[in-house]
Amino acid sequence: MTAPIRVLICDDQALIRTGFTTIVDAQADLEVVGECADGRAAVDLAGRLRPDVVVMDVRMPVLDGIEATRLLAGAGVADPVKVLVVTTFNLDEYVYEALRAGASGFLLKDAPPAQLLNGIRTVATGAALLAPEVTRQLVGRYAARIRPAGGPSGDTALTPRELEVLRLIAAGLSNSEIAATLVLSPETVKTYVSRILTKLDLRDRVQAVVHAYRTGLVS
């Protein structure tokens, strides 16, 4: 039998922690290994417990979820932990920063339990949680603020075809849609995506979209 996915719940509201824990622990393939109420405790607990996924709130005392995410999954972290950010989308303007800090995706706090469970399982596999259209909506919301001055900088490490694929990823297209657009096989597109992530040292499609906006490849 496959070992359950180990989950650390971090939120400063006890009621939300209890709710998440109850939902997660009711699943045979998931297990809550710890809870905490601030980002510093999340970093400490994750170091000791080595969970597969940290469910992380953004606004917390002591150390907020963005900084905690950066310490757990950011650039330069030797053994990063997968982080799923939970937030109130209409109020929280720090979601983009959390993704940039290394989070694998985000989820709304008022999402149905099934979405929370699917999110944890998705992030645990190493995939990005965000659907392409949600990624575009999220990063596009902050495009004016994050786009560099002086126009696109491009990516000299990428071939023209890889740049084309990256732009389509950032535009919200799935692999199958990119394949249809460029008249390629889905397997070929998958190879291009893998090459792009490797060349740019990116973990997943979420980071690829963020990168495309930051470098001005898309607007």
C-alpha atoms as one frame of an Amber mdcrd trajectory, in Angstrom:
protein
   0.000   0.000   0.000   1.274   3.453  -0.952   2.227   5.684   1.976  -0.188
   8.581   2.533   0.709  12.110   1.453   1.993  13.928   4.541   0.471  17.386
   5.038   1.388  20.310   7.314  -1.414  22.837   7.925  -0.366  26.434   8.647
  -3.017  29.075   9.370  -3.394  31.574  12.204  -7.114  30.851  12.545  -7.714
  27.793  14.714 -11.124  27.130  13.167  -9.647  26.938   9.671  -6.805  24.686
  10.836  -9.296  22.350  12.489 -11.512  22.319   9.404  -8.659  21.587   7.033
  -7.273  18.896   9.327 -10.662  17.178   9.618 -11.146  17.195   5.835  -7.643
  15.942   5.066  -7.449  13.266   7.763 -10.719  11.748   6.545  -8.911  10.658
   3.347  -7.142   7.305   3.238  -4.330   8.670   1.057  -3.677  11.841   3.087
  -2.345  12.436   6.591  -1.946  15.650   8.605   1.414  15.416  10.380   1.315
  18.811  12.060  -0.401  22.180  12.521   0.893  25.667  13.279  -0.295  29.261
  13.501   2.553  31.314  12.000   5.144  31.156   9.255   8.149  30.757  11.525
   6.580  27.701  13.133   5.801  26.373   9.641   9.451  26.601   8.617  10.600
  24.935  11.831   8.007  22.166  11.698   8.608  21.488   8.005  12.298  21.092
   8.739  11.581  18.485  11.415   8.584  16.673   9.923   9.451  16.871   6.189
   5.843  16.930   4.958   5.061  16.310   1.294   2.884  19.424   1.135   2.535
  22.523   3.323  -0.907  24.175   3.160   0.081  27.794   3.849  -1.936  30.871
   4.737  -0.494  34.205   3.563  -1.398  36.663   6.307   0.012  35.436   9.604
   1.912  36.829  12.590   5.648  36.431  13.340   6.480  35.485   9.748   3.986
  35.799   6.906   3.257  33.023   4.452   5.245  34.613   1.629   8.499  34.717
   3.567   7.846  31.258   4.997   7.268  29.955   1.458  10.517  31.556   0.273
  12.413  29.828   3.083  10.780  26.481   2.309  10.626  26.476  -1.490  12.399
  29.541  -2.830  15.411  29.851  -5.079  18.499  28.339  -3.554  16.695  26.090
  -1.086  18.615  22.811  -1.145  15.675  20.529  -0.369  12.494  22.484  -1.162
   9.089  21.585   0.225   5.983  21.848  -1.934   3.742  24.696  -0.753   0.042
  25.180  -1.497  -1.032  28.731  -0.642  -4.573  29.318   0.611  -5.902  32.847
   0.382  -8.890  35.134   0.005  -8.385  36.095  -3.633 -10.400  39.306  -3.709
  -8.620  40.731  -0.673  -5.138  39.307  -0.782  -2.768  41.116  -3.147   0.191
  38.949  -2.211  -0.701  35.786  -4.108   1.645  36.612  -6.970   4.474  37.234
  -4.520   3.792  33.858  -2.888   4.034  32.092  -6.254   7.213  33.986  -7.038
   8.544  32.886  -3.646   8.201  29.260  -4.709   4.630  28.159  -4.013   3.312
  25.484  -6.374  -0.142  27.027  -6.580  -2.959  28.624  -4.690  -6.456  27.839
  -3.492  -9.296  29.976  -2.229 -10.160  29.553   1.445 -13.832  29.188   0.577
 -13.174  26.475  -2.019 -15.153  23.236  -1.614 -13.395  20.453   0.320 -12.948
  18.454  -2.889 -10.851  21.284  -4.353  -8.627  21.392  -1.285  -8.057  17.635
  -1.492  -7.421  17.748  -5.241  -5.042  20.656  -4.719  -2.977  18.798  -2.147
  -2.784  15.693  -4.325  -1.871  17.706  -7.421   0.896  19.673  -5.710   2.245
  16.484  -4.104   2.846  14.969  -7.551   5.045  17.915  -8.474   2.496  19.460
 -10.835   1.253  23.027 -10.607  -2.198  23.364  -9.114  -3.355  26.302 -11.199
  -5.366  25.714 -14.331  -3.895  27.664 -17.285  -6.750  30.189 -17.390  -6.485
  30.780 -13.635  -2.737  31.298 -13.949  -3.292  33.899 -16.653  -5.953  35.681
 -14.607  -3.808  35.739 -11.493  -0.532  36.900 -12.998  -2.250  39.143 -15.525
  -3.816  41.019 -12.637  -0.368  42.181 -11.585   1.220  42.414 -15.029   1.516
  46.209 -15.052   3.329  46.148 -11.714   5.705  43.279 -12.389   6.626  43.917
 -16.020  10.138  45.394 -16.324  10.702  48.885 -17.693  12.227  49.213 -21.134
  10.247  46.524 -22.933  10.799  42.785 -23.343  14.164  41.393 -22.381  13.630
  38.048 -24.102  15.330  34.795 -23.224  18.534  34.197 -25.142  18.760  30.672
 -23.700  15.632  29.629 -25.590  15.243  28.817 -29.268  12.615  30.742 -31.269
  10.279  27.736 -31.083  10.760  27.435 -27.306   9.976  31.139 -26.928   6.824
  30.568 -28.965   5.780  27.711 -26.688   6.531  29.781 -23.586   4.329  32.610
 -24.847   1.482  30.164 -25.429   1.914  28.687 -21.929   1.682  32.205 -20.529
  -1.381  32.886 -22.661  -3.155  30.081 -20.821  -2.999  27.269 -23.366  -2.730
  23.634 -22.295  -0.245  21.281 -23.963  -2.936  19.896 -26.258  -4.017  23.423
 -27.262  -0.401  24.406 -27.930  -0.007  21.274 -30.052  -3.053  22.202 -32.114
  -1.922  25.818 -32.493   1.603  24.949 -33.629   0.590  21.756 -35.479   2.803
  19.570 -33.302   2.187  16.349 -31.436   1.355  16.613 -27.724   4.505  14.599
 -26.985   6.629  17.147 -28.841   5.027  20.000 -26.915   5.672  18.175 -23.659
   9.326  17.904 -24.633   9.488  21.626 -25.409   7.894  22.487 -22.064  10.387
  20.262 -20.251  13.304  21.917 -22.074  12.007  25.396 -21.232  11.686  24.573
 -17.534  15.159  23.028 -17.484  16.888  25.862 -19.368  15.292  28.576 -17.234
  15.635  26.584 -13.999  11.891  26.703 -13.361   9.942  24.105 -11.407   6.555
  24.156 -13.139   4.155  25.963 -15.475   3.196  28.483 -12.789   6.780  29.680
 -12.569   6.986  29.702 -16.382   4.020  32.075 -16.583   5.467  34.323 -13.878
   8.789  34.341 -15.734   7.120  35.255 -19.032   5.426  38.267 -17.424   8.550
  39.365 -15.546  10.675  39.324 -18.693   8.012  41.115 -20.741   7.440  38.242
 -23.166   3.694  38.631 -22.671   1.490  41.491 -21.572
